[in-house]
Amino acid sequence: MSSNKNALIRYKTLDKCLKNKYRQYTLEDLIDECSEALFEFEGKESFVSKRTVQLDLQNMRSEKFGYEAPIEVYERKYYRYSDPDYSIHNISVNESDLKAMNNAVQILKQFKDFSMFKDMNGVIQKLEDSIHSTNQKSIIHLDKNEQLKGLEHIDILYEGILNKKVLNILYKSFTAKESSNFVVHPQLLKEYNNRWFLICLHKGKMYNLALDRMESIETEENISYIDKDLDGDEFFKDIVGVTVSETMKPRNVVFFVDASNTPYIKTKPLHKSQEIVSENEEGAIFKICVQMNYELERLLLGFGNCLIVHKPRNLRLRMEEKFKSGLKNYKNLIIQEERE
C-alpha cells in the first residue's frame, strides 16, 4: 500500500478515536487502533510506530492539510478534541474556497458528454449540491468538438492500455481504399488539435492510429502483451503533434515571424525548446529543436506569409513548394470564374 493511503487510514482512525466521547485514549491506545485499522485494510500485520502517530497528531493540529484539529491532552495522558463537534470530515470552507470549488465544478461539467467522464455526472451533481453551486454559465470554456467521431472507442482503448490487452482494430486510413486489421499493443492515448490518437506497437514498430478512422475493436486474449513502458512526456518531448520517429533525431528549425505575430509566438511557443535568436522592428527569428513531421509543417503553414522558414533547407523548400501550389490553385480558380 502507498504511504499516502497508510496516512489517510491513520488520520481517519485517529479522527474516529478523538471524537469518541465514551472512551479515553492514551497514545498507546491510538497506536494500537491505527495498527489494527491497517491490519484490517491490508490483511497483514502492520506496526505503527510511536513517532509516526505523534507526527500524525502534529500534522492534524497544523495548517499543513487544512485540518487545524483542536487536539488536547487531558489528565496528562488522554487525547481528545477540545471541541466535541469537531471532525476532520467537517472542515469549514470560506467564501473564497466555495467560489474556487464552484469554478472547478463548472469546468468539470463541460466533460459530461465525454464517455470517459460518464461516471462523473453523479459526483459532479453531489459537488454542486454540497457547495450550493449556482447555475452560472461557465467562464472558462474548453475547446471541444462534440461531433467528433471515434470517442466511442476511448473506453475499450483505455481499458486495453490499463489492463495490458492486445487489440485487433479494423482500421481505414484516409488514403486506403479498404479497411485493414491492425493487431496492436496499445501504449498511450494522445489528444492533439481536437483529435484523438492511439499510440501503439504493431509488428515491432510504433504507430499512431486516429480514433475517428477505427471501425471496430476486439480484444485478442491469446496474444501476450508487449509493454513498451512509455512515458508520454518523454515520448513526445521532441515533436509537435503526435507523429514520433524512433530513428529520426531532432533538428534545429529556424524561422522568421513578422512583428505583428511575434508577441503571439513569444507567449505561445510552438515547442518547449523555443528560443529567440534575434529581434528587431520588423520581427523576430526563433529556433526550436524538433523532429520533422507532418504536424510541424501544418503548424508553420498556418501562419501564412507571416512566417518564413530559414532552416533546415529541405523544410524551407517544402514550404516554398506548398505556397507555390497554393498560389497556382488560386490562379486556376480565378481563370475558372472568368470563363463562367
N, C-alpha and C positions, 0 to 999 in steps of 0.2 A: 504494500500500500504506500502511496506517496506521503511525504512528510506533511503536505498541506491537508490531506484527508485525515491524517492522525491528529493534527492540531484541531481541526474542525470538530472531530468527535470529542476531544478532550474539553474544548470550550463548551460544547453543548452539555456535556456531563457535569462540568463544574457549575454551569448555569442552573441546571436542574437541582443540584445539591444546595447551592447558595440561596435559592428562593424557597426551599423546603422549610416551612415554619414548624414542622413537627419532629424534627430531628436535629441534633447537634453534630457538626462535622469538624473533626480535627484535621490537621494537614495530612496525617497518615490515612485518615478515612478518605480524604479526597484522592490521594494517590491510589488507594485500593479501588475506588469507584472508577477512576479513569482506566486502570489496568483491566478491570472486569469488562468495561464497555468496549475496549479494543479487542479483548478476547472474544466477546460475543460477535463482533463485526468480522474479525479475521478468521475465527475458528482455531486460533493457536495462541499459546502463551505470549503475552506482550507485557513486559515490565516497564513501568513508567517511573522514572527517577524522581527523587525529591526536588532536584534542581529544575527539572522540566516543569513540574506543577507550579513551583514558585515563580518561574518565568511566565507561565500562562496567566497566573493571577496578576502579575505585574502588567502584562500586556492588556489584560481586560480592564485594569484600573486606568490605563493611559489612554491617550487620544489616538494611538497608533492605528487601531482598527475602527475608531469611532465609537467604541463602547463606553468609555469613561464610567465603568461599573463602580457603584458605591460599595466596595467590598470592605468589610471591617472585621477586626479580630476582637472578640469579646471574651471576658473572663480569661484573657491571655492565652487562649488555646483554640477557641472555636471560631469558625469562619461563617459569615453570612452577609447578605445585602442589608445595609442600613435602611434602605427603602424597601419595604416588604412587597411593593408592587412592581419593582424593577425586574426586567429580564432583558438579556441581550437581543431577544427577538422582538422587543417592543421599543426599539430605538426611535426616538422622535426625529423628525426632519424639519428643517426650517423652510421658509417660503422659497428661498433660492434653490434648495435641493429639489423641491416639488417642481419648480419650473424646469430644471435640468432634466429630471425624470420624464416630465411631460414631453419635452422636446425629443428625448430618446424614443418615447412611445410613438410619436408622430413619424419618426424615421422608420421604425420597425413596421409600422402599418403599411408602408409602401411595398413591403415584400409579401403581403398577404396572398397574392395570387401566384407566387413563385412556389413551385412544387416542393422545393427543399424546406420551405418555411410553413407548409400547410399545418403542421402540428403546433406551430407557434401561435395560431389565431386565438386559442383559448387562453394561453399565457398572456398575450397582449391585452386581451379583454380584462383579465384579472388585474393587470398592472394599471389599466385605465381606471378600474373601479377603486383600487386601493389608494391611488394618489388623487382621486377625484379629478381625473383628466377632463379637460374641456374638449369640445368638438371643434377646436380651431383648425383652420387649414394649415397644412404643413408649410413651414417657412423654408425648410431645406428640401429641395426636390432632387432626387437621384435619377440620372438618366437611365431609362429602361425602355425596352421595346416589348409591349405586351402581346404583339402579334408574332413574336419571334418563334420560328419553328425549332423543334429539337429539344425544348425544355422538358418535354415529357420523358426524355431518356436520362435526365440528370440522376434520378433516384437509383436506377439499376447500375449506372456507371459509378456513382459514388459508393454504392454497396460493394461493387466489384473491386474497387481500389481498397476500401476499408477491410474487406474480408479476403483479399488476395485471390480473386477468382479470374480465370481465363474466360474471355468473352468472344463469341462469334458474332460479328457485326456485318449485316448486309448493308453495303455502302455504295453510293453512286456519286462520284465526284462531278464537278461541273463540266469537265472535259470528257467524261466517259459516256459511251453510248449505252452501256448496260451496267447493271449493278454487279458488284463482286463481294465475295465473302472475305472478311479480314478476321483471322483468329489472332486476337491481341491479348497482351498482358497490360492492363490499364495501370497507369502510374500517377497521373495528375489531371485535374480539371483546370482549365485556364479560360478566363474571360478577357476578350480584347475587342475593343471597338464595337461593343454591344453584340458580340457573337461569342459562342462558347465552343471550346475545343477540348478534345481528349488527347492527352499526351500518352502514347502507348508504345509498347515494344511489339514489333511484327517482323517475323523472320530475321531476328537478330539486329534489326535497325529501329531507330526511334522515329515515330510518325506523329503528326498532329492531324486528327480527324475532326472535321466540323460536325457538330451535333445536328445541324439542320440538313445534312446530307445522309444521315443514318436512317435506314428504313425499318430495321428490326434488330433486336439484340437478344441473344440467347447465351446461357451460361454453359461452358464446357467443363463438366465435372471431372472428366477423366484425363485432363492435361494438367501437369504440375505448373504452378505459377512461378514466374521469374520476377523477383523483386529487385528493381534497379536502385531502390532506396534513394529516390531523387529528393533533393531539397529544392523547392521551387525558386527561392531567392537565388540560389547558386546556379541552377539550371538556366534561368532566363537572364542572368546578370549581364551578358554581353550582346543582347539583342533588343531590337524594337519589335514588338508584336509577339508572335508565337512560333515562328519557324527557326528552329535551332539546328545548326550543323554540328555533328560530333567531330568533324575533321577541320573545319574552317577556323582560322584564327581571326580574332577581331582586328580591324584596321582603323586607322585614323581617317575620319571623314571631316574634311574642312569645307565650310560653306559660308557664303556672304549673305547677310539679311539686311534689307534696306532699313532706314531709320524708323519708318512707321511701324515696322514689325519687330524691331529689336527689343523693345520692352516686353513684348509678348513672349519671345523666346527666352529672355532673361528670367522671367517669372514662372514660366512653364517650360523647363528644359526638355529637349527631345529625348534625352537619356541622362542617367545619373552621372555619367562621365563627362558631361558637357563643360567646356571651358571657353572663356573669351580670349581669343588670340590678339585681337586689336579692335579699336573702335574710333570712329570719327563722326563728323556731322552727317555723312552720307549713310552710315550704318555700321554694322559690326561683323567681324569674322569670328565664327565659332568653330570649335573642334569637339567631336565625340569619337569614342573608340568602341566600335560595334562590328558585328558580323554583317556582311551584305545579305539582305534578303528582300523579298517582295514587299513586306510591310514597310520597310525603311523607304523604299522608292516611292510608295504611295503617299507616305507622310511628307516627304520632301516635295513631291509634285503638287501636294495640296496647297503649297504657298505660292504657286503660280510663278509670275515674273518677279515676285518679291524676294526670291531666294535663288542663289546661283551656287552650284557645287563646284569647288575648285579641285579637290582631291577626294578619292583616287580618280585617276584618269578614266578608267573603264566605267565608273559610275557616272562621271560627268558626260561621257559620250552617250550613255544610255538615256540620260535625262534629256540631252540635246535631241536625240532621235525621237523621243516621245513628244517633245514640243513641236518638232517639225511635222510629225504625223498628225498632231492635233491641229496645227495650222492648215495643213492640207485638207483635213476633214471640213473645217470651216469654209475654206475657199470652195470646195466642191458643193457645199450646201448653198452658198451664195449663187454659184453658177446654176444649180438646180432651180432655185427660186426665180432667177431671171428668166429661165426657159418657160416657167409656168406662167 
